[in-house]
Amino acid sequence: MALGDKTSPVAVLDDREDDLERACDQVEDLDLSVFSVLLRGPRKMDELLDYLLAKGCGALISDHRLHPRGGVDFDGARLVARANERGLPAILYSAYVEDDEATSIRTWRYGIPRIVKKGPGSTGEIAQALRVAEEEATGHRSLERRGFLTPITVVDVHDHIGRPTLDVTVTAWRPDVPVTIPIALLPPQSRVGSTSLIGKIYLGEVNFYAEHESDLFFKDLRLAPVPPSGWRGE
């Protein structure tokens, strides 16, 4: 979808009717056509994307907190990441960015080109975010959105009920600044006995050229190999 091409509407999806109407108005202010989707009742994620593609949608703007009101078992971050994976440019539009960015959003951050916080002054940000999503859909990721292999070190563990997280430092980003990530990003075998994780080093792809912590993603994390004893010649 070329931004401004009215032949391919932008799908706007939310589980709240009032929020959906406001978001649609903002997209129309950009002189784009809109395909409005009020999420109600059970829907499978890929079936929903099939439906949007069949309707000729050229992009997707999704709210993040879609359940339980929306009646689905996925959130907007996961939906947006899957849409981009399938070639449908998509961005996340949420009122709870600060609350969820280190947990449910960070889990899928690699597949989310841009996140826009809901609000009346965000119309310009939506336009810019859609352009970035379109660029990534054609294989053009900016340097700030490219992942490179780097060590990360676990420095703390938070056993929040239902969403345990880790504080990690990223060697190639700002090694003295802890970054919170969901424990779900670790390999399954590393998610047990979480307190023993402190001090462990993992390797993974991180976009360490990103300026802001909220833009960081963590991909394909695995435990770093332990150096053999005496490797320093001691």
Sine and cosine of phi, psi and omega as CSV:
sin_phi,cos_phi,sin_psi,cos_psi,sin_omega,cos_omega
0.00,0.00,0.85,-0.52,0.14,-0.99
-0.99,0.12,0.77,-0.64,-0.04,-1.00
-0.85,0.53,0.82,-0.58,-0.05,-1.00
0.97,-0.23,-0.14,0.99,0.03,-1.00
-0.99,0.10,0.96,-0.29,-0.09,-1.00
-0.98,0.21,-0.09,1.00,0.02,-1.00
-0.97,0.26,-0.32,0.95,0.02,-1.00
-0.86,-0.50,0.99,-0.16,-0.07,-1.00
-0.93,0.38,0.40,-0.91,0.11,-0.99
-1.00,-0.01,0.86,-0.52,0.07,-1.00
-0.97,0.23,0.78,-0.63,0.06,-1.00
-0.88,-0.47,0.85,-0.52,-0.15,-0.99
-0.83,-0.56,0.74,-0.67,0.03,-1.00
-0.42,-0.91,0.30,-0.95,0.05,-1.00
-0.97,-0.25,0.03,1.00,0.05,-1.00
-0.87,-0.49,0.82,-0.57,-0.11,-0.99
-0.89,0.45,-0.66,0.75,-0.03,-1.00
-0.92,0.40,-0.67,0.74,0.05,-1.00
-0.91,0.42,-0.61,0.79,0.00,-1.00
-0.89,0.45,-0.69,0.72,0.00,-1.00
-0.88,0.47,-0.67,0.74,0.00,-1.00
-0.91,0.41,-0.66,0.75,0.00,-1.00
-0.91,0.42,-0.65,0.76,0.03,-1.00
-0.89,0.45,-0.64,0.77,0.04,-1.00
-0.87,0.49,-0.64,0.77,0.00,-1.00
-0.91,0.42,-0.66,0.75,0.01,-1.00
-0.92,0.40,-0.64,0.77,0.04,-1.00
-0.90,0.43,-0.51,0.86,0.07,-1.00
-0.90,0.44,-0.35,0.94,0.05,-1.00
-1.00,0.05,0.11,0.99,-0.02,-1.00
0.90,0.43,0.60,0.80,0.07,-1.00
-0.92,-0.39,0.52,-0.85,0.09,-1.00
-0.99,0.17,0.46,-0.89,-0.14,-0.99
-0.82,-0.57,0.64,-0.77,0.18,-0.98
-0.89,-0.45,0.96,-0.27,-0.13,-0.99
-1.00,0.08,0.74,-0.68,0.00,-1.00
-0.77,-0.63,0.95,-0.32,0.11,-0.99
-1.00,-0.04,0.92,-0.38,-0.11,-0.99
-0.98,0.20,0.87,-0.49,0.03,-1.00
-0.57,-0.82,0.75,-0.67,0.08,-1.00
1.00,0.10,0.26,-0.97,-0.06,-1.00
-0.87,0.49,0.73,-0.68,0.10,-0.99
-0.59,-0.80,0.67,-0.74,0.14,-0.99
-0.99,0.15,0.62,-0.79,-0.11,-0.99
-0.86,0.51,-0.77,0.63,-0.04,-1.00
-0.94,0.34,-0.50,0.86,0.08,-1.00
-0.91,0.41,-0.61,0.79,0.05,-1.00
-0.90,0.44,-0.69,0.73,0.03,-1.00
-0.92,0.39,-0.61,0.79,0.09,-1.00
-0.85,0.53,-0.67,0.74,0.00,-1.00
-0.89,0.46,-0.71,0.71,-0.01,-1.00
-0.91,0.42,-0.66,0.75,0.02,-1.00
-0.92,0.40,-0.61,0.79,0.02,-1.00
-0.91,0.42,-0.47,0.88,0.04,-1.00
-0.99,0.14,0.00,1.00,0.05,-1.00
0.99,0.14,0.29,0.96,-0.01,-1.00
-0.91,0.41,0.66,-0.75,-0.02,-1.00
-0.97,-0.25,-0.09,1.00,0.02,-1.00
-0.27,-0.96,0.26,-0.97,-0.03,-1.00
-0.68,-0.73,0.71,-0.70,0.17,-0.98
-0.87,-0.49,0.88,-0.48,-0.08,-1.00
-0.83,-0.55,0.64,-0.77,0.22,-0.98
-0.91,0.40,0.31,-0.95,-0.03,-1.00
-1.00,-0.06,-0.82,0.57,-0.07,-1.00
-0.99,0.13,1.00,-0.06,-0.10,-1.00
-0.98,-0.19,-0.15,0.99,-0.04,-1.00
-0.75,-0.66,0.48,-0.88,0.16,0.99
-1.00,0.06,-0.16,0.99,-0.06,-1.00
-0.84,0.54,-0.64,0.77,-0.05,-1.00
-0.97,0.23,-0.22,0.98,0.05,-1.00
0.95,0.31,0.45,0.89,-0.01,-1.00
-0.84,-0.54,0.27,-0.96,-0.02,-1.00
-0.97,-0.25,0.37,0.93,0.05,-1.00
-0.72,-0.70,0.36,-0.93,0.06,-1.00
-0.96,-0.29,0.07,-1.00,-0.07,-1.00
-0.91,0.42,-0.57,0.82,0.01,-1.00
-0.88,0.48,-0.71,0.71,0.02,-1.00
-0.91,0.41,-0.64,0.77,0.01,-1.00
-0.90,0.44,-0.71,0.70,0.00,-1.00
-0.89,0.45,-0.69,0.73,0.02,-1.00
-0.88,0.47,-0.67,0.75,0.01,-1.00
-0.93,0.37,-0.63,0.78,0.03,-1.00
-0.87,0.49,-0.72,0.69,0.02,-1.00
-0.90,0.43,-0.60,0.80,0.05,-1.00
-0.88,0.48,-0.55,0.83,-0.01,-1.00
-1.00,0.02,0.06,1.00,0.08,-1.00
1.00,-0.05,0.13,0.99,0.07,-1.00
-0.99,-0.15,0.95,-0.32,-0.03,-1.00
-0.84,0.55,0.78,-0.63,-0.10,-0.99
-0.58,-0.82,0.55,-0.84,0.06,-1.00
-0.74,-0.67,0.32,-0.95,0.00,-1.00
-0.98,-0.22,0.67,-0.74,-0.04,-1.00
-0.74,-0.67,0.95,-0.30,-0.18,-0.98
-0.61,-0.79,0.52,-0.86,0.10,-0.99
-1.00,0.03,-0.11,0.99,-0.12,-0.99
-0.88,-0.48,0.60,0.80,-0.06,-1.00
-0.86,0.51,-0.77,0.64,-0.04,-1.00
-0.90,0.44,-0.57,0.82,-0.03,-1.00
-0.95,0.33,-0.56,0.83,-0.18,-0.98
-0.93,-0.38,-0.09,1.00,-0.16,-0.99
-0.90,0.43,-0.47,0.88,-0.03,-1.00
-1.00,-0.01,-0.11,0.99,-0.07,-1.00
-0.85,-0.53,-0.99,-0.10,-0.11,-0.99
-0.91,0.40,-0.48,0.88,0.05,-1.00
-0.98,0.21,-0.70,0.72,-0.02,-1.00
-0.86,0.51,-0.53,0.85,0.00,-1.00
-0.82,0.57,-0.59,0.81,-0.08,-1.00
-0.91,-0.42,0.27,0.96,-0.17,-0.99
-0.89,0.47,-0.50,0.87,0.01,-1.00
-0.84,0.54,-0.59,0.80,-0.07,-1.00
-1.00,-0.08,0.20,0.98,-0.02,-1.00
-0.90,-0.44,0.97,-0.22,-0.06,-1.00
-0.88,0.48,-0.67,0.75,-0.02,-1.00
-0.53,-0.85,0.50,-0.87,0.10,-0.99
-0.84,-0.55,0.75,-0.66,0.01,-1.00
-0.88,-0.48,0.75,-0.66,0.04,-1.00
-0.99,0.16,0.72,-0.69,-0.02,-1.00
-0.86,0.51,0.62,-0.78,0.05,-1.00
0.27,-0.96,0.37,-0.93,-0.06,-1.00
-0.91,0.41,-0.37,0.93,-0.03,-1.00
-0.99,-0.13,0.29,0.96,-0.13,-0.99
-0.98,-0.17,0.12,0.99,-0.07,-1.00
-0.86,0.51,-0.71,0.70,0.02,-1.00
-0.89,0.45,-0.60,0.80,0.03,-1.00
-0.91,0.42,-0.60,0.80,0.03,-1.00
-0.88,0.48,-0.71,0.70,0.00,-1.00
-0.87,0.50,-0.72,0.69,0.00,-1.00
-0.90,0.43,-0.66,0.75,-0.01,-1.00
-0.90,0.44,-0.65,0.76,0.03,-1.00
-0.90,0.44,-0.61,0.79,0.04,-1.00
-0.89,0.45,-0.68,0.73,0.02,-1.00
-0.89,0.45,-0.67,0.74,0.01,-1.00
-0.89,0.47,-0.64,0.77,0.04,-1.00
-0.89,0.45,-0.67,0.74,0.01,-1.00
-0.89,0.46,-0.69,0.72,0.00,-1.00
-0.91,0.40,-0.54,0.84,0.01,-1.00
-0.90,0.43,-0.41,0.91,0.03,-1.00
-0.99,-0.11,0.15,0.99,0.07,-1.00
1.00,-0.04,0.15,0.99,-0.03,-1.00
-0.97,-0.24,0.99,-0.11,0.08,-1.00
-0.99,-0.13,0.71,-0.70,0.08,-1.00
-0.92,0.38,0.29,-0.96,0.00,-1.00
-0.84,0.54,-0.60,0.80,-0.02,-1.00
-0.93,0.37,-0.25,0.97,-0.02,-1.00
-0.94,-0.35,0.22,0.97,0.02,-1.00
-0.98,-0.20,0.70,-0.72,0.01,-1.00
-1.00,-0.03,0.65,-0.76,0.04,-1.00
-0.76,-0.65,0.55,-0.84,-0.04,-1.00
-0.91,0.41,0.78,-0.62,0.00,-1.00
-0.43,-0.90,0.48,-0.88,0.09,-1.00
-0.97,0.23,0.57,-0.82,0.18,-0.98
-0.77,-0.63,0.57,-0.82,-0.06,-1.00
-0.88,-0.48,0.74,-0.67,0.04,-1.00
-0.98,0.19,0.83,-0.56,-0.02,-1.00
-0.91,-0.42,-0.26,0.97,0.04,-1.00
-0.30,-0.95,0.35,-0.94,-0.01,-1.00
-0.76,-0.65,0.69,-0.73,0.03,-1.00
-0.83,-0.56,0.91,-0.41,-0.05,-1.00
-1.00,-0.03,0.88,0.48,0.08,-1.00
-0.92,0.39,0.68,-0.74,-0.03,-1.00
-0.88,0.48,0.84,-0.54,0.06,-1.00
1.00,0.08,-0.31,0.95,-0.02,-1.00
-0.51,-0.86,0.92,0.38,0.03,-1.00
-0.89,0.46,0.61,-0.79,-0.03,-1.00
-0.75,-0.66,0.25,-0.97,0.06,-1.00
-0.83,-0.56,0.54,-0.84,0.26,-0.97
-0.99,-0.16,0.80,-0.60,-0.02,-1.00
-0.78,-0.62,0.38,-0.93,0.17,-0.99
-0.92,-0.39,0.60,-0.80,-0.04,-1.00
-0.95,-0.31,0.92,-0.40,-0.11,-0.99
-0.81,0.58,-0.67,0.74,-0.11,-0.99
-1.00,-0.01,-0.05,1.00,0.03,-1.00
-0.98,-0.17,-0.99,-0.13,0.09,-1.00
-0.79,-0.61,1.00,-0.07,-0.19,-0.98
-0.89,0.46,-0.20,0.98,0.02,-1.00
-0.97,-0.23,0.09,1.00,-0.04,-1.00
-0.93,-0.37,0.92,-0.39,0.04,-1.00
-0.93,0.37,0.63,-0.78,0.04,-1.00
-0.84,-0.54,0.74,-0.67,-0.02,-1.00
-1.00,0.01,0.75,-0.66,0.04,-1.00
-0.72,-0.70,0.44,-0.90,0.08,-1.00
-0.95,0.30,0.61,-0.79,0.01,-1.00
-0.89,0.45,-0.34,0.94,0.00,-1.00
-0.89,0.46,-0.28,0.96,0.03,-1.00
-0.98,0.22,-0.25,0.97,0.04,-1.00
-0.98,0.17,0.36,-0.93,0.11,-0.99
-0.85,0.53,0.53,-0.85,-0.06,-1.00
-0.78,0.62,-0.63,0.78,-0.06,-1.00
-0.94,0.35,-0.22,0.98,0.00,-1.00
-1.00,-0.09,-0.02,1.00,-0.12,-0.99
-1.00,-0.03,0.05,1.00,0.03,-1.00
-0.97,-0.25,0.51,-0.86,-0.03,-1.00
0.87,0.50,0.80,0.60,-0.19,-0.98
-0.86,0.51,-0.53,0.85,-0.03,-1.00
-0.90,0.43,-0.41,0.91,0.01,-1.00
-0.98,0.22,-0.04,1.00,-0.02,-1.00
-0.98,0.21,-0.37,0.93,-0.06,-1.00
-0.86,0.51,0.79,-0.61,-0.01,-1.00
1.00,-0.08,-0.24,0.97,0.00,-1.00
-0.96,0.27,0.51,-0.86,-0.03,-1.00
-0.91,-0.41,0.74,-0.67,0.03,-1.00
-0.88,-0.48,0.39,-0.92,0.13,-0.99
-0.92,-0.38,0.60,-0.80,0.04,-1.00
-0.11,-0.99,0.16,-0.99,0.04,-1.00
-1.00,0.08,0.82,-0.57,0.02,-1.00
-0.72,-0.69,0.66,-0.75,0.04,-1.00
-0.99,0.10,0.95,0.30,-0.16,-0.99
-0.97,0.24,0.05,1.00,0.16,-0.99
-1.00,0.05,-0.06,1.00,0.05,-1.00
-0.91,0.42,0.61,-0.79,-0.03,-1.00
-0.98,0.18,-0.65,0.76,-0.12,-0.99
-0.96,-0.27,0.58,-0.82,0.03,-1.00
-0.84,0.54,-0.62,0.78,-0.05,-1.00
-0.90,0.43,-0.31,0.95,-0.01,-1.00
-1.00,-0.02,-0.13,0.99,-0.06,-1.00
-0.95,0.32,0.66,-0.75,0.18,-0.98
-0.86,-0.52,0.36,-0.93,-0.01,-1.00
-0.75,-0.66,0.83,-0.55,-0.15,-0.99
-0.71,-0.70,0.65,-0.76,0.10,-1.00
0.82,0.57,0.77,0.64,0.01,-1.00
-0.96,0.28,0.66,-0.75,0.10,-1.00
-0.53,-0.85,0.44,-0.90,-0.05,-1.00
-0.90,0.44,0.75,-0.66,0.02,-1.00
-0.94,0.35,0.60,-0.80,0.03,-1.00
-0.90,0.44,0.58,-0.81,0.02,-1.00
-0.99,0.12,0.81,-0.59,0.02,-1.00
-0.87,0.48,0.62,-0.78,0.03,-1.00
-0.90,0.44,0.50,-0.86,0.01,-1.00
-0.87,0.49,0.67,-0.74,0.01,-1.00
0.98,0.20,0.25,0.97,-0.06,-1.00
-0.92,0.40,-0.32,0.95,0.05,-1.00
-1.00,-0.01,0.10,0.99,0.02,-1.00
0.98,0.17,0.33,0.94,-0.02,-1.00
-0.99,0.11,0.00,0.00,0.00,0.00
